Amino acid sequence: MLRPNRPWQANVGMNGETSQLTETINTLVDEYRHTCLWFLRSDFYPLTLEQRLRVLGYIQRYGDRSAYRKAAEVRRWLSQASNEESVGS
């Protein structure tokens, strides 16, 4: 599970969080590419918030319980980061 050491939680602003979130999401994409994301290009990695949320939804929909939990946790942190950015503007 992704619970320990969530580096994307740090309050360092969206730019600092983005690299950690990107790494975490790309790791999930690699982990579930063949079982949940088989219909995407083999070199596809989500770049936008919309793409990331869509990919996490696919992992939740087509994955097992563990995949669902991992994707749900990352989705929560993505939503929080997005909300914090909206409030700050």
N, C-alpha and C positions, 0 to 999 in steps of 0.2 A: 504494500500500500504506500501511497505517497505522503503519508502523514508526517514522518520524521523529517526534520530539516527542510522546511519549506522556504527556500531562499527567496522566493518571489513575494513573501509576506513583508519583507523589510520596507519601511516607509522611505524609500529613496527616490520616489517619483517614477513616472511611467517609463522613462528611458532606461533607468537602471533595472527595473522589473522586467522590461520587455525581453532582454536577452535570456534571463532565467526562465520566463514563461515560454519563450520560443524553444529553448532547449528541452524543457519538460514536455511540451506538446509534440515536438519532433521525435522525442524518445517514445512517446505513446504511439505516434504514427508508425514508427518502425516496428514497435512491439506488436501492433495489431494490423499491420498492413495486409497480411495474407489471410487473416480470418475475418476482419471487419471492413477493410478498405480495399478489397481485391479489385473493385471496379474503378478505382482511381489510377491515374498514371503511376508507374513505379517510381518516378522521381518527384512526385508531388509532395510538397510541404505547404501547409497553409500559411499565408502571409498576412492577410487582413483579419480583423476581428470577426467579420462575417464568416470567412472560410474556417477559422479556428472553431467557432461555435458549431458550424455545420459538421466538421470532422469529429468533434467531441460527441455530437448527437449520433453520428453513424456508429461510433465506438460503443456508445450506450445502447443503441438499438440492436446492433448485430453481435455484440460481444457477450461474454459470460458475465457472471456476477462481479468478479474481480475487475473486469474491464469497465463495467458500468460504474463501479465505485470510484475507480481512478479518474475516469472522464468526468464524473459528477463533481469530484473535488476540484479538479482543474477548472471546470466550468464556473464553479462558485468563485474562485479566486479571479478568474477573468472578469466576471461580472462585477466584483467588488472593485477591481482596478479601474474598470471602465466607468463605474459610478463615481469613484473618487476623482477621476479626471474630469467628469462632467460637472461635479460640484465645484471644483477648483477653477473652472473657467468663467 
